[in-house]
């Protein structure tokens, strides 16, 4: 097992909370992590129909049988169990006794907020980060190869073909998870919707335009977006308003949780096809932004991510809001530095009236500071937080 960076955060939470909730995309490694951190806990998978029916018949007997602790996989299959867990914790509190996992965000968290408010620590586990792969023997040769393979654990643990893996993932997701969350009649149109979103990575989200392209209503598109958020397929980057007034755009940008999944939706089935893709820069941007996003989740940081863009076209790819300062970050799929990479950062500094540190993430090997801005290769993303 590749060591997960979130392990320390998980262990710390288990010392204070009676329930640990590990959520995240399907196959992101939630069960593997739970078993590694809590090796003495019993294990129950609610996708096992026999186990599920047994627990549904008598949930109290099941909970009373738990002595040391238990990992309950796919808790959304029986969310009413959370109410029984609440009672068990209130009657006899033991830190880290119940570890629950689920791959459906909104369904799970709604139940958690109702039943376990103040009693649960919510851990979100996404696929690997670059630093996790670097610490193992699974380092990709370059960013093209990294985009091709993506970050899902099974691809590395089982040496799977990424094209086949992502095709199966999409089929399983659509046929299984989507229907569980919402009964969508026209699955083929939903897949087309996914493919359109993949062509718009890093762009402002225009739901009306996409709906018109597919011939479906704005209401339906909004519902489908909720499904994709609920099952951790998409991440939205919101614009940073600050006090810049009406000059700032208000639409979010869309990114995929895993860039490998996005390439499959784009029918890019080889490294050569990826290298020659006309919007390669957007895929690299997806890779970098999600890696920063995952790194923040894996730590105890309260940093928030935004982008900046005004109505005249001035923009910064990413803003890392640390509370004490906002760090502007530009992302370039170039192996050479050009002075115009600083244009957006310098403009943002001029209107924010702050000379905060900045960063440029690119594919070149050289690293240095220029005008209070770090020039970093993408594998050195953690240095943004130094």
LONULUM-789374 format. One record per residue (C-alpha): residue in one letter; z negated, x, y. Coordinates in steps of 0.1 Angstrom, whole numbers, plus 5000, padded with zeros to 4 digits. Layout:
% residues N
aZXY;...
//
This chain:
% residues 386
x500050005000;x500950135035;x497850145056;x497849865082;x496749935118;x494949605121;x492549695093;x489849815117;x490049505138;x489749295106;x486749475093;x484949445126;x485549075127;x484249035092;x480849165104;x480448885129;x482248575117;x481748355087;x485548275084;x488348515089;x491748355094;x494748585087;x498048415099;x501548545104;x505048525091;x505648455054;x505648785035;x504148995063;x501549125040;x498648895046;x497448855010;x497849235003;x495749315033;x493049055025;x492749184989;x492649545001;x489949485027;x487949245006;x488349374970;x485249194957;x486148854969;x487448594945;x491048494951;x492548144951;x496148054959;x496747694970;x500447724963;x499347714927;x499447334921;x496847344893;x494347524915;x495147304945;x494646974925;x491447104910;x489947194945;x491146864960;x489346674933;x486046834940;x485947074971;x482247084972;x481947224936;x484647484945;x482747604975;x479347604957;x480947824930;x481748094957;x478948354955;x480048674972;x483148564990;x486648414985;x490148464998;x491948125001;x495648175003;x497947925021;x495147715034;x497647475052;x498247325017;x494847165020;x493647175056;x490846925049;x489047205031;x488247355064;x485747075072;x483947155040;x483947525048;x482447435082;x479447265065;x479047545041;x478847805069;x476447605089;x474147555059;x474247925048;x475948175071;x477348495056;x479648725076;x483148745061;x482448505032;x485648295037;x488948465042;x491748215047;x495448285051;x498448085062;x502048125074;x502147825097;x500647885130;x500347555148;x499347345117;x496747595108;x495347655142;x495047285151;x492847245120;x490847555128;x490147445164;x488947105152;x486747235123;x485847595129;x485647645166;x483347945173;x483048025136;x486348185129;x488048505139;x491848465140;x493848775130;x497648765133;x499449005110;x503149075116;x505549305096;x505049675099;x505049875132;x506950195136;x503750395136;x502750235103;x506050345087;x505750685103;x502350735086;x503850665052;x506950805035;x509150535048;x510350685081;x513850575090;x516350845101;x517250675134;x517050355153;x520250215137;x518750255103;x515450095115;x517349795128;x519149765095;x516049775074;x513749585097;x509949585091;x509049355063;x506749515037;x508549415006;x511749605016;x509749925016;x507249854989;x509849744964;x512849934977;x514849614982;x518349574997;x517649445032;x520849235033;x519849045001;x516249035012;x516948865045;x519448625030;x516848515005;x514248495032;x516348265054;x517148045025;x513548015014;x512347965050;x514847685057;x514547505024;x510747545020;x508847615052;x510947415077;x510747105055;x507047145052;x506547145089;x509146885098;x511646695077;x514846815092;x517846615079;x520646855088;x519647195077;x523047345082;x522847265119;x519347425120;x520747745105;x523547745131;x520747705158;x519048015144;x522348205145;x522948105181;x519548225191;x520248565174;x523248605198;x520948545228;x518248795221;x516848925254;x518548645274;x517048365294;x516548065271;x518747765281;x517947485256;x520247235272;x523247465269;x522447535232;x521947165225;x525347085241;x526947365220;x525547205188;x525846845198;x522146765195;x519646645221;x517246855242;x514346675225;x515546795191;x516147155203;x512547155218;x511247035184;x513047305165;x511747575189;x508247455181;x508947485144;x510147845149;x507047935168;x504847755143;x506147975115;x506248295135;x510048345135;x510348375173;x508448535201;x508948425237;x508548665266;x507448475298;x508448585333;x505748755354;x505248545385;x502548735404;x502948635440;x506648685444;x507348315451;x510548125444;x512548445440;x511548475403;x513348305374;x511048075353;x512848065319;x511448275290;x513448525270;x513648495232;x513148765206;x512948755168;x509748855150;x511849095130;x515049255142;x516249295106;x516248915102;x518248885135;x520949125123;x521348925091;x521748605111;x524448795131;x526248885098;x525749255105;x525549375069;x525849755072;x524550035095;x528150085107;x528449725117;x525149745136;x526150075154;x529349905166;x527849575176;x528749485212;x525149385220;x523449675202;x521249715233;x519749375227;x518849455191;x517149785203;x515349585230;x514049345203;x512849635181;x510949795210;x509449475225;x508249355191;x506749685183;x504749685215;x503749325208;x502549405173;x500749715185;x498749505210;x497849245183;x496749525159;x494249655184;x491449495204;x493549515235;x493849215259;x497049345273;x499749085280;x503549115280;x506048975305;x509449055319;x510549055356;x513748915369;x514548765403;x517448535413;x519548815427;x519649005393;x516949265398;x514949295366;x512649505344;x512849465307;x509049455301;x505849445320;x502649545303;x499849375321;x496649565315;x494549375339;x493849685360;x497549765364;x500949635354;x503149895337;x506949845341;x508949945310;x512749985307;x514449985273;x517750165268;x519750225236;x520950555250;x520250915238;x520651055273;x518550985304;x520350855336;x518650825369;x519750465373;x517350385344;x514650395371;x516350135394;x514449825381;x511150005379;x511450135415;x512449795428;x509449625410;x507149885426;x508649815460;x507949445459;x504649465441;x503549735466;x501949925437;x502850265424;x501750215388;x502750435360;x505950325342;x507950405310;x511450425298;x511950385260;x515250535248;x516850685217;x516951045229;x514651325217;x513451475250;x510251345266;x509051415302;x507651245333;x509951155362;x508650985393;x505450875376;x507450735347;x507250845311;x510550905293;x509750835256;x511650825223;x511150485206;x508950635179;x506450735206;x505850385219;x502050415215;x502050675243;x502750385267;x499050305263;x497750655268;
//
